[in-house]
Amino acid sequence: LESAGLPREAVQLVPTNDRDAVTEMLQMNEYIDIIVPRGGISLNEKVQKEEEEELKDHVVLIGCGRLGSNLLALFKRKKVPILVVDFNPQVVIHLNNECITTLFVDLSDPEIVAQARLKDAKLIVSTVFDKEDNLQVLAQLKRDSALTRIVTSPTEEGALELYEKGADYCIIPRILG
């Protein structure tokens, strides 16, 4: 935790075997970001089911820098369920303090599709400028899904390649700006 810039208190052990306590904690989204169960299969399934219900038809915002923070404000005003994925620990801590659901993960991690429930999202917006990161996200998603994919590119040439690889829309900030 400390090497990632996170406080030791970010992870806490709750010493109880009471499943009703787990159910109650799963409803405390404002205070608890994730629960890692240490129990039998039925407890793990219960936690997974609750989390799955929470993340359906959501927006996944990848990157919350200048462009991402503006989009986040828009989604919050519209009361859209959102998950922010970022690899900057300071951004994640700040958003967690604002009660925004976040995922601290590197886009090169193949588990991102499962962790961010990308296939259950209704919209994915990547504000990351790295073309390779955006290509990797697009490669992990099937073209035949009903999901809308929006990515960011600093150049028109990069945007064309991203369209070829499955992007539905491509933001080129210097053209918008």
C-alpha positions as CSV (number, residue, x, y, z in Angstrom):
1,L,0.0,0.0,0.0
2,E,2.7,2.5,1.0
3,S,4.7,1.9,-2.1
4,A,1.6,2.9,-4.1
5,G,1.2,6.0,-2.1
6,L,-1.9,4.7,-0.2
7,P,-2.3,5.0,3.6
8,R,-2.1,1.8,5.6
9,E,-5.7,2.4,6.8
10,A,-7.0,2.0,3.3
11,V,-7.3,-1.8,4.1
12,Q,-9.0,-2.9,7.2
13,L,-9.9,-6.3,8.6
14,V,-13.4,-6.7,10.0
15,P,-13.4,-9.6,12.5
16,T,-16.9,-11.1,12.1
17,N,-18.6,-14.2,10.8
18,D,-22.0,-12.6,10.6
19,R,-23.3,-12.7,7.0
20,D,-25.9,-10.1,7.8
21,A,-23.0,-7.7,8.6
22,V,-21.5,-8.4,5.2
23,T,-24.8,-7.7,3.6
24,E,-25.0,-4.4,5.4
25,M,-21.4,-3.5,4.5
26,L,-22.2,-4.1,0.9
27,Q,-24.8,-1.3,1.0
28,M,-22.2,1.2,2.4
29,N,-20.9,2.4,-0.9
30,E,-20.1,5.8,0.5
31,Y,-17.6,4.3,3.0
32,I,-16.5,1.0,1.6
33,D,-14.9,0.5,-1.8
34,I,-14.4,-3.2,-1.9
35,I,-15.0,-6.2,0.3
36,V,-12.7,-9.2,-0.1
37,P,-14.4,-12.1,1.6
38,R,-12.6,-14.8,3.5
39,G,-15.1,-17.5,3.7
40,G,-16.8,-20.3,1.9
41,I,-18.0,-20.4,-1.6
42,S,-21.5,-19.2,-0.7
43,L,-20.1,-16.0,0.9
44,N,-17.9,-15.3,-2.1
45,E,-20.8,-15.8,-4.4
46,K,-23.0,-13.5,-2.2
47,V,-20.4,-10.7,-2.4
48,Q,-19.9,-11.2,-6.1
49,K,-23.6,-11.1,-6.8
50,E,-24.1,-7.9,-4.8
51,E,-21.2,-6.2,-6.7
52,E,-22.5,-7.4,-10.1
53,E,-25.9,-5.8,-9.4
54,E,-24.2,-2.6,-8.5
55,L,-22.2,-2.4,-11.8
56,K,-24.6,-2.8,-14.6
57,D,-25.4,-0.3,-17.4
58,H,-22.7,1.9,-16.0
59,V,-20.2,4.2,-17.6
60,V,-16.5,3.3,-17.4
61,L,-14.3,6.4,-17.5
62,I,-10.7,5.5,-18.1
63,G,-8.4,8.3,-16.9
64,C,-9.5,11.2,-14.9
65,G,-7.1,14.0,-15.8
66,R,-8.3,17.3,-17.3
67,L,-10.7,15.8,-19.9
68,G,-11.8,13.0,-17.7
69,S,-12.6,15.2,-14.8
70,N,-14.8,17.4,-17.0
71,L,-16.6,14.3,-18.2
72,L,-16.9,13.0,-14.7
73,A,-18.6,16.3,-13.7
74,L,-21.1,15.8,-16.5
75,F,-21.9,12.2,-15.6
76,K,-22.4,13.2,-12.0
77,R,-24.8,16.0,-12.9
78,K,-26.8,13.5,-15.0
79,K,-26.7,11.0,-12.1
80,V,-25.2,8.3,-14.4
81,P,-23.7,5.3,-12.5
82,I,-19.9,5.6,-13.1
83,L,-16.7,3.7,-12.5
84,V,-13.5,5.6,-12.9
85,V,-10.4,3.6,-13.8
86,D,-7.1,5.3,-13.2
87,F,-3.5,4.3,-12.5
88,N,-2.6,7.4,-10.5
89,P,-3.0,6.7,-6.8
90,Q,-3.5,10.4,-5.9
91,V,-6.4,10.6,-8.4
92,V,-7.9,7.4,-6.9
93,I,-7.6,8.6,-3.4
94,H,-9.2,12.0,-4.3
95,L,-12.1,10.3,-6.1
96,N,-12.6,7.9,-3.2
97,N,-12.8,10.8,-0.9
98,E,-15.5,12.2,-3.2
99,C,-17.4,8.9,-2.9
100,I,-16.8,8.1,-6.6
101,T,-16.4,4.3,-7.4
102,T,-12.9,3.8,-8.6
103,L,-10.6,1.0,-9.8
104,F,-6.9,1.4,-9.4
105,V,-5.5,-0.7,-12.3
106,D,-3.0,-0.5,-15.1
107,L,-4.7,-0.7,-18.5
108,S,-2.2,-3.4,-19.6
109,D,-3.7,-5.7,-16.9
110,P,-5.8,-8.3,-18.8
111,E,-8.2,-8.5,-15.7
112,I,-9.5,-5.0,-16.4
113,V,-12.4,-6.4,-18.4
114,A,-13.7,-8.4,-15.5
115,Q,-12.7,-5.9,-12.7
116,A,-14.4,-3.0,-14.4
117,R,-17.2,-5.1,-15.7
118,L,-16.6,-3.6,-19.1
119,K,-19.0,-6.1,-20.8
120,D,-21.9,-4.9,-18.5
121,A,-21.2,-1.2,-19.1
122,K,-23.3,0.9,-21.5
123,L,-20.4,3.2,-22.3
124,I,-16.7,3.2,-22.1
125,V,-14.8,6.5,-22.4
126,S,-11.0,6.5,-22.4
127,T,-9.4,9.9,-22.0
128,V,-6.0,8.3,-22.0
129,F,-3.8,9.6,-24.8
130,D,-1.6,6.5,-25.2
131,K,-2.7,4.8,-28.4
132,E,-1.4,1.4,-27.3
133,D,-3.4,1.6,-24.1
134,N,-6.5,2.4,-26.1
135,L,-5.8,-0.3,-28.6
136,Q,-5.4,-2.8,-25.8
137,V,-8.8,-1.9,-24.3
138,L,-10.5,-2.1,-27.7
139,A,-8.8,-5.5,-28.4
140,Q,-10.3,-6.9,-25.1
141,L,-13.8,-5.9,-26.2
142,K,-15.8,-7.7,-28.8
143,R,-17.1,-5.6,-31.7
144,D,-20.5,-7.3,-31.6
145,S,-21.4,-6.0,-28.1
146,A,-23.9,-3.2,-27.7
147,L,-21.4,-1.3,-25.8
148,T,-20.3,2.2,-27.1
149,R,-16.6,2.8,-27.1
150,I,-15.2,6.3,-27.1
151,V,-11.4,6.8,-27.0
152,T,-9.0,9.7,-27.2
153,S,-6.2,10.3,-29.7
154,P,-3.8,13.3,-30.0
155,T,-3.7,12.9,-33.8
156,E,-6.1,12.3,-36.7
157,E,-3.9,9.4,-37.9
158,G,-4.1,7.7,-34.5
159,A,-7.9,8.2,-34.5
160,L,-8.2,6.4,-37.8
161,E,-6.4,3.4,-36.5
162,L,-8.6,3.4,-33.3
163,Y,-11.7,3.5,-35.5
164,E,-10.3,0.5,-37.5
165,K,-9.8,-1.4,-34.2
166,G,-13.4,-0.9,-32.9
167,A,-13.8,2.6,-31.5
168,D,-17.2,4.0,-32.1
169,Y,-16.1,7.6,-31.5
170,C,-12.7,9.2,-31.1
171,I,-12.1,12.5,-29.3
172,I,-9.2,14.6,-30.6
173,P,-8.9,17.3,-28.0
174,R,-6.9,19.9,-30.0
175,I,-9.7,19.8,-32.6
176,L,-12.4,20.2,-29.9
177,G,-10.5,22.8,-28.0
